[in-house]
């Protein structure tokens, strides 16, 4: 389980909702991966991981628009962070798994969530600070 923590809260409603949705989808995928009662779960897990990536791209575009709206000075470097992350994940060929499918998918999920939570705490909180200076 990937646990949502209070320290992830930006207090910007739309951003917090979307961040929570990322955790929710990641946990769906995690639960499925851990469920040994379902046969042929890998196709389903891959569908959810792709859903996670699609939602993540959607979230990044919302966030980038918000950063433009508030005139955030580090907009470009923030956007580059998002783009590099998505590219790295999109370059993974999920169909290429051979043995250890559980481990392979779990590694991707762990990498995803570790990056997202680190990014929220370091990068997103920086624009939160900036936004607070505006009000
Ligand atoms: Fe971000």
Boltz pocket constraint, residues with backbone or C-beta under 6 A from the ligand:
constraints:
  - pocket:
      binder: B
      contacts: [[A, 63], [A, 78], [A, 82], [A, 119], [A, 123], [A, 124]]
      max_distance: 6.0
